[in-house]
């Protein structure tokens, strides 16, 4: 494992290239160097935390260097891509989409300052289209993090929610989107699902959720903090 908790792997054999390409397409591969990142600017990344002092999300794209680079997704780019430039606070954007710790994103590198050790990114076309689809299709979604696909599907069966869900999409190895059927309230399913996914973090996305965004993100952060305190 790397310092940022990403797994390393080594492949050998005649199918090595095909196997590596399958992993790249399925989960994404971290850049081996800055040159590698610049040559292939579309990368999978994970939210680390919200940086209020610079109004941006700190992103981990798996680039290991010394001294390290700071990779950020700024609020101005999120506003331009997701809200037609409207002045929406970063906390409200995080609350609407659930951009919490370890949320996976496909990103495009837009600038790199080697002197300041700063890299700026934006949503890739694929990621942007996915999030716009979430906002325009009238289905609630439950994002389950820190859990495997097999665990999610087992929890759905044990809680008897198969008829309430239209599909389960894998966003990364440990993050999944449970798509509710039309008219199903995602928040109403969480109490049934939660007891079967005790170690997971659950977040409900509503297509038209704009109200109380600041309060929602506050509750999510508080729960995460409480969980860490309980584990320690």
LOTILUM-300841 format. One line per 4 residues: their letters; for each residue x, y, z of N, C-alpha, C, CB. Coordinates in steps of 0.02 Angstrom, whole numbers. Each point is the difference from the previous one (the first is absolute). Glycine has a CB too. Layout:
// residues N
a = X/Y/Z/X/Y/Z/X/Y/Z/X/Y/Z ~ ...
//
This chain:
// residues 232
xxxx = 42/-60/0/-42/60/0/44/63/0/-91/-63/61 ~ 68/114/-97/36/64/0/-18/38/63/1/3/-126 ~ 32/54/137/-14/42/58/-72/25/-1/120/34/3 ~ -149/-27/-61/-70/24/-5/-49/-58/-6/42/103/-54
xxxx = -20/-163/75/-44/-59/6/-23/-28/-68/-37/47/109 ~ 76/-35/-161/-15/-30/-65/40/-64/-7/-25/113/-51 ~ -4/-166/23/37/-63/-6/50/1/-57/-99/-58/48 ~ 155/26/-38/49/-11/-53/-10/-70/-28/83/80/54
xxxx = -67/-90/-117/-2/-67/-28/56/-9/-50/-125/-5/17 ~ 144/-57/-27/50/-18/-50/-26/-57/-41/95/39/75 ~ -93/-32/-141/-27/-51/-45/56/-28/-44/-112/56/1 ~ 106/-120/-17/48/-31/-45/-37/-54/-40/97/23/79
xxxx = -67/-41/-135/-31/-51/-42/-22/28/-66/-37/-59/102 ~ 14/15/-147/-17/22/-68/-63/43/-2/54/-103/-43 ~ -97/99/94/-61/41/2/9/63/42/-67/-104/-15 ~ 128/122/31/13/56/45/-31/65/-25/105/-55/34
xxxx = -95/71/-99/-25/63/-26/-76/2/0/103/10/-71 ~ -135/-65/52/-73/-2/-1/-27/6/71/3/-71/-103 ~ 28/36/150/-22/3/70/6/71/28/35/-120/14 ~ 21/152/-28/12/68/24/-50/49/-30/122/-26/14
xxxx = -139/17/-78/-48/43/-33/-70/-8/30/68/-5/-105 ~ -86/-57/123/-65/-12/32/-3/37/67/-9/-113/-57 ~ 63/109/96/2/36/63/-5/75/-11/69/-92/50 ~ -33/117/-100/-2/73/-14/-70/22/-16/118/-4/-41
xxxx = -153/-33/-2/-67/20/-20/-51/-8/57/29/-33/-117 ~ -18/-17/158/-48/-14/53/9/46/61/-2/-118/-39 ~ 64/130/58/12/36/62/46/61/-8/-17/-107/58 ~ 55/110/-113/48/54/-9/67/-18/31/-93/82/0
xxxx = 147/-56/-29/67/-11/25/32/67/18/12/-104/-70 ~ 25/105/124/33/61/22/59/17/-46/-36/-24/118 ~ 50/88/-127/58/19/-41/65/-18/35/-66/93/-51 ~ 114/-116/13/65/-18/29/45/60/10/-10/-111/-55
xxxx = -3/165/16/40/60/5/-41/59/-25/108/-66/-14 ~ -81/126/22/-34/59/-26/-5/-2/-76/42/66/98 ~ 10/-91/-131/-1/-7/-73/-55/-47/-21/122/22/-5 ~ -130/-77/40/-54/-48/-13/-68/33/7/74/-93/40
xxxx = -81/136/11/-63/35/12/-16/49/-56/18/-13/123 ~ 33/50/-145/-11/49/-53/-15/-34/-67/78/79/59 ~ -45/-136/-72/-13/-37/-62/-69/-30/-2/121/-25/-7 ~ -147/5/65/-67/-29/5/-39/38/54/42/-115/-37
xxxx = -70/174/18/-30/45/50/-67/-22/28/59/89/-59 ~ -91/-140/29/-63/-24/27/16/-54/52/-63/25/-108 ~ 44/-12/171/19/-45/55/-57/-9/50/119/37/-14 ~ -118/-94/47/-46/-12/54/29/31/63/-43/-107/-53
xxxx = 1/140/92/22/30/63/-51/-10/54/65/85/-63 ~ -45/-70/125/-45/-8/57/3/63/43/17/-126/-1 ~ -75/148/24/-3/59/42/34/-15/67/-108/37/-55 ~ 153/8/75/32/-7/66/-37/42/52/110/-20/-55
xxxx = -121/84/40/-35/43/47/-17/66/-34/58/-55/98 ~ -97/94/-64/-19/67/-23/50/50/27/-123/-32/-6 ~ 152/73/-39/48/52/20/-35/67/-4/98/-68/-41 ~ -126/90/97/-39/62/0/43/61/-11/-81/-54/76
xxxx = 145/51/-56/42/59/-7/14/17/-72/52/-27/109 ~ -55/-23/-154/11/14/-72/-63/-16/-41/122/-25/15 ~ -178/8/20/-64/-14/-33/8/-55/-53/-35/119/21 ~ 60/-176/0/13/-55/-47/-3/-67/37/71/76/-71
xxxx = -78/-128/31/6/-68/27/71/-24/-10/-122/-24/-25 ~ 151/-5/77/66/-31/-6/-11/-71/-27/48/70/96 ~ -12/-86/-150/-9/-63/-35/63/-43/3/-83/56/-76 ~ 74/-120/84/56/-47/-3/-4/-37/-68/2/-14/128
xxxx = 47/25/-171/2/-36/-64/54/-53/-1/-43/103/-57 ~ 73/-115/116/49/-54/5/70/17/-21/-93/-74/-19 ~ 106/138/5/68/21/-20/43/6/62/-45/61/-102 ~ 98/-101/105/46/2/57/63/37/-21/-47/-108/46
xxxx = 64/160/-10/60/39/-15/23/33/65/-35/19/-121 ~ 97/2/122/27/34/58/38/63/-23/10/-110/63 ~ -32/170/-40/-60/12/41/-64/-14/-41/63/87/67 ~ -118/-99/-33/-62/-19/-35/-32/59/-36/-17/-90/84
xxxx = -24/74/-134/-42/50/-34/-67/4/35/58/-23/-111 ~ -87/83/111/-68/9/25/-47/3/-60/40/62/103 ~ -85/-110/-107/-47/-4/-56/-68/26/22/62/-100/-49 ~ -88/150/15/-63/32/22/-50/5/-57/64/64/85
xxxx = -128/-72/-66/-57/12/-44/-36/60/28/-11/-124/-33 ~ 19/182/0/-25/63/26/-75/9/-9/110/47/-23 ~ -139/-6/67/-72/12/-2/-20/35/-65/-1/7/125 ~ 45/36/-153/-18/34/-63/-10/-49/-57/65/100/38
xxxx = -24/-152/-40/-8/-51/-53/-63/-41/11/125/-5/-14 ~ -140/-11/76/-61/-38/15/-62/42/-17/60/-62/91 ~ -58/126/-75/-57/44/-18/-9/3/-75/20/68/104 ~ 36/-59/-140/-4/5/-73/-26/-64/-32/93/82/3
xxxx = -70/-139/23/-18/-63/-32/-69/-26/21/120/-26/-4 ~ -139/37/67/-62/-31/26/-58/49/8/72/-81/57 ~ -57/146/-51/-53/48/17/-2/60/-47/10/-37/118 ~ 18/30/-178/-1/54/-49/29/65/28/-99/-52/-54
xxxx = 148/46/98/34/59/27/-36/33/58/45/16/-111 ~ -102/-42/133/-36/31/56/40/-4/64/-109/-30/-54 ~ 100/80/97/39/5/61/-29/-47/53/31/120/-26 ~ -6/-182/26/-19/-50/49/60/-13/44/-84/-54/-79
xxxx = 74/53/145/57/-10/45/27/-71/-8/-48/84/81 ~ 112/-92/-66/32/-66/-5/-33/-49/48/108/55/-34 ~ -124/-33/94/-33/-45/48/-67/-24/-27/57/60/94 ~ -93/-17/-129/-65/-20/-28/9/-50/-57/-47/112/32
xxxx = 99/-103/-72/14/-47/-54/18/-68/29/39/94/-75 ~ 3/-94/127/19/-62/33/-61/-34/29/113/47/26 ~ -157/-8/5/-59/-28/31/-48/-29/-52/13/82/93 ~ -19/-49/-150/-47/-24/-51/22/-66/-30/-30/118/-25
xxxx = 94/-123/7/25/-59/-35/33/-52/45/15/74/-98 ~ -3/-57/161/33/-47/44/74/-7/-14/-107/-60/8 ~ 140/115/-24/72/-2/-14/38/-3/66/-16/65/-107 ~ 7/-120/144/32/-8/64/65/-39/-8/-112/3/57
xxxx = 146/-14/-2/65/-35/-1/-5/-67/-37/29/56/108 ~ 18/-66/-154/6/-61/-41/-50/-6/-56/44/-54/101 ~ -84/107/-114/-46/-3/-58/42/-2/-64/-91/63/64 ~ 77/-111/-109/41/-7/-60/-23/46/-56/23/-118/32
xxxx = 25/144/-71/-16/43/-56/49/-13/-57/-47/88/77 ~ 24/-83/-138/46/2/-57/13/74/-15/-41/-111/-48 ~ 104/130/42/20/70/-4/47/11/-59/-13/11/124 ~ 17/53/-144/46/21/-52/48/52/30/-85/-22/-92
xxxx = 149/11/83/50/49/23/-1/60/-46/72/-92/48 ~ -80/152/-20/-3/61/-41/61/45/9/-124/-6/8 ~ 160/-1/47/60/40/9/45/-33/52/-62/106/-31 ~ 127/-92/24/49/-29/46/55/51/12/-25/-118/-39
xxxx = 33/139/100/52/48/19/54/-38/39/-84/98/4 ~ 139/-113/-38/53/-40/32/34/40/56/18/-62/-108 ~ -13/128/99/34/40/51/-41/2/65/53/69/-91 ~ -120/-58/84/-43/3/59/-25/-69/21/-34/114/-36
xxxx = 49/-166/-3/-21/-69/14/-76/-4/4/107/-21/62 ~ -141/52/-110/-73/1/-1/-25/-27/-67/-2/99/80 ~ -49/-140/-77/-33/-26/-60/-75/16/6/87/-93/-14 ~ -115/122/-39/-71/14/0/-35/-47/-49/22/121/30
xxxx = -81/-145/-9/-38/-48/-40/-71/24/-8/73/-94/39 ~ -108/63/-86/-72/11/-9/-32/-68/-14/17/119/-43 ~ -83/-121/43/-36/-62/-16/12/-19/-73/-87/26/88 ~ 100/-90/-100/5/-22/-70/-69/1/-32/100/-73/29
xxxx = -102/68/-95/-65/-1/-35/-43/-58/24/53/54/-100 ~ -22/-112/111/-38/-58/23/-29/12/69/74/-74/-68 ~ -35/102/114/-24/13/67/-53/54/0/111/-34/46 ~ -101/85/-86/-49/55/-4/-67/-26/-26/93/82/-20
xxxx = -92/-122/-33/-62/-28/-27/-35/-44/51/49/5/-115 ~ -11/-43/154/-29/-43/51/-37/41/53/91/-85/-21 ~ -59/138/46/-30/40/52/-60/39/-27/111/9/57 ~ -108/14/-119/-58/34/-29/-58/-48/-9/77/79/-59
xxxx = -61/-142/43/-52/-51/-4/-33/-10/68/62/-56/-95 ~ -22/54/147/-27/-6/68/-50/56/14/106/-56/38 ~ -88/117/-58/-41/58/16/-64/4/-41/104/59/32 ~ -104/-88/-92/-58/7/-44/-47/-59/1/71/70/-71
xxxx = -48/-129/91/-44/-58/4/-31/-2/69/70/-64/-85 ~ -137/59/90/-34/8/65/2/-61/45/-74/78/-57 ~ 134/-103/71/8/-57/46/45/20/58/-17/-82/-95 ~ -3/64/155/46/7/57/55/-52/-7/-92/44/74
xxxx = 151/-28/-47/56/-46/0/30/-3/70/23/24/-123 ~ -5/-84/143/35/-9/64/72/-18/-16/-106/-37/60 ~ 153/80/-40/70/-15/-10/26/-37/61/15/102/-73 ~ 12/-161/61/29/-41/54/76/-2/-9/-105/-70/9
xxxx = 141/93/43/73/3/-3/32/-46/51/-7/117/-41 ~ 69/-135/29/39/-44/44/-31/-70/5/37/100/65 ~ -60/-126/-121/-33/-65/0/8/-30/-70/-83/36/90 ~ 87/-103/-93/7/-34/-64/-67/-12/-33/104/-54/42
xxxx = -103/44/-108/-61/-13/-38/-38/-60/28/55/50/-102 ~ -19/-104/117/-34/-60/25/-34/13/67/84/-70/-59 ~ -55/113/101/-30/17/64/-63/41/-10/113/-4/53 ~ -111/50/-101/-60/41/-15/-57/-43/-23/74/97/-29
xxxx = -60/-141/-18/-53/-43/-28/-28/-48/52/54/9/-113 ~ -11/-33/156/-23/-43/55/-45/39/48/105/-69/-10 ~ -86/131/26/-40/41/45/-68/17/-30/105/48/46 ~ -107/-37/-112/-64/14/-33/-46/-60/5/57/79/-79
xxxx = -30/-139/69/-40/-61/5/-26/-10/71/66/-51/-93 ~ -21/58/142/-19/-13/69/-50/51/27/111/-52/18 ~ -109/114/-45/-47/52/22/-64/0/-40/96/68/36 ~ -100/-112/-87/-61/-6/-40/-15/61/-43/-42/-74/88
xxxx = 94/106/-115/-10/62/-38/7/-10/-75/43/62/98 ~ -42/-124/-122/8/-11/-72/-53/36/-42/51/-111/27 ~ -112/112/-3/-55/31/-38/2/76/2/-69/-100/24 ~ 108/128/22/4/73/7/56/30/-42/-46/-10/114
xxxx = 91/-32/-139/59/25/-37/-4/-21/-73/68/-6/105 ~ -48/54/-148/1/-14/-72/66/-32/-22/-77/97/-18 ~ 132/-77/51/66/-26/-19/51/20/52/-30/6/-122 ~ 89/-39/118/57/18/42/59/13/-47/-43/-69/100
xxxx = 71/129/-97/57/18/-41/63/3/42/-75/64/-78 ~ 129/-93/54/64/2/35/39/62/-23/2/-126/10 ~ 10/172/36/38/61/-16/75/-11/9/-99/69/35 ~ 116/-114/10/69/-21/10/-2/-66/38/45/121/2
xxxx = 12/-146/17/2/-64/35/-39/3/65/111/-24/-51 ~ -108/82/86/-33/5/65/-58/49/3/107/-30/47 ~ -129/57/-104/-55/48/-1/-51/-20/-52/77/92/38 ~ -141/-91/-18/-53/-25/-44/-61/45/5/42/-118/15
xxxx = -79/123/-70/-60/41/-4/-61/-46/-7/65/96/-51 ~ -109/-94/101/-62/-39/-2/-55/44/-27/37/-72/99 ~ -63/56/-158/-49/42/-33/-70/-22/21/78/18/-99 ~ -114/28/130/-68/-15/22/-49/2/-59/27/47/114
xxxx = -80/-84/-109/-52/3/-51/-39/65/6/-9/-126/0 ~ -24/145/-54/-37/63/-2/-51/2/57/16/6/-125 ~ -14/49/163/-47/8/55/25/-28/66/-89/-3/-83 ~ 146/-32/83/27/-28/62/44/51/35/-4/-115/-50
xxxx = -7/125/114/38/48/39/63/-33/26/-105/61/33 ~ 162/-38/-56/63/-30/20/12/4/75/45/30/-111 ~ -63/26/142/11/7/72/-40/-52/40/23/122/-17 ~ -80/-142/-11/-41/-50/34/31/-70/-2/-99/68/-29
xxxx = 144/-80/-19/32/-66/-6/61/-7/44/-42/-5/-116 ~ 73/61/134/62/-2/38/-7/-36/67/33/105/-55 ~ -86/-92/95/-7/-36/63/-6/-76/-9/-54/101/47 ~ 28/-124/-103/-6/-71/-13/67/-30/-24/-122/16/-28
xxxx = 159/24/-10/63/-23/-29/57/5/50/-41/35/-112 ~ 40/18/152/55/15/46/22/-56/46/-39/113/-6 ~ -8/-149/39/20/-54/46/39/-56/-33/-100/27/66 ~ 94/-33/-132/36/-53/-37/65/26/-30/-110/-54/-25
xxxx = 122/120/31/63/30/-25/28/46/54/-40/-7/-120 ~ 56/-22/177/18/40/59/65/39/-9/-59/-84/69 ~ 104/59/-110/64/35/-9/-1/49/-59/57/-100/48 ~ -112/100/-86/-4/42/-60/-25/70/18/-22/-101/-70
xxxx = 39/149/26/-28/67/4/-54/6/-54/109/50/45 ~ -168/-27/-26/-56/5/-47/-19/73/-9/-41/-115/34 ~ 31/135/-96/-19/69/-16/-57/-3/-52/118/45/25 ~ -171/-6/-13/-57/0/-46/4/61/-46/-71/-61/85
xxxx = 71/48/-150/-2/53/-50/-71/7/-27/121/-22/-32 ~ -147/84/35/-65/16/-28/11/44/-62/-58/-8/114 ~ 27/-7/-171/12/40/-61/-14/74/10/-30/-100/-65 ~ -19/118/105/-18/70/8/18/27/69/-92/-18/-81
xxxx = 141/-11/113/17/21/68/44/62/-1/-8/-119/39 ~ -20/176/-21/37/62/7/-9/30/69/-12/19/-123 ~ -44/-35/156/-14/28/65/40/-36/54/-115/33/-39 ~ 133/5/91/33/-26/59/66/-35/-16/-111/-14/52
xxxx = 143/35/-106/63/-33/-20/54/8/53/-30/19/-120 ~ 35/42/149/51/12/50/-10/-45/61/10/119/-39 ~ -72/-128/60/-14/-42/58/16/-73/-15/-89/80/36 ~ 74/-102/-97/12/-70/-18/74/-17/3/-101/3/-74
xxxx = 142/40/47/72/-15/1/26/1/71/13/48/-114 ~ -41/-5/156/21/2/70/-15/-66/35/-20/122/1 ~ -39/-151/-15/-18/-63/31/45/-56/-25/-118/39/11 ~ 134/-38/-75/43/-53/-27/70/3/31/-65/4/-107
xxxx = 94/56/113/66/6/28/-1/-20/74/27/91/-82 ~ -79/-72/118/-4/-17/70/-2/-76/10/-59/108/22 ~ 22/-142/-64/-5/-73/6/67/-32/-14/-120/4/-34 ~ 157/21/-16/66/-28/-16/48/11/58/-21/21/-123
xxxx = 18/40/153/44/15/56/-16/-45/59/9/119/-38 ~ -73/-129/51/-20/-44/55/23/-71/-11/-99/73/20 ~ 97/-96/-83/21/-67/-16/75/-8/14/-91/-10/-86 ~ 131/59/65/71/-4/11/16/0/75/20/59/-110
xxxx = -57/-18/149/12/2/72/-17/-67/32/-26/124/1 ~ -28/-156/-25/-19/-64/27/52/-54/-16/-121/34/-11 ~ 150/-30/-50/50/-49/-19/64/7/39/-49/-2/-113 ~ 65/65/134/62/11/37/-9/-15/75/33/87/-85
//
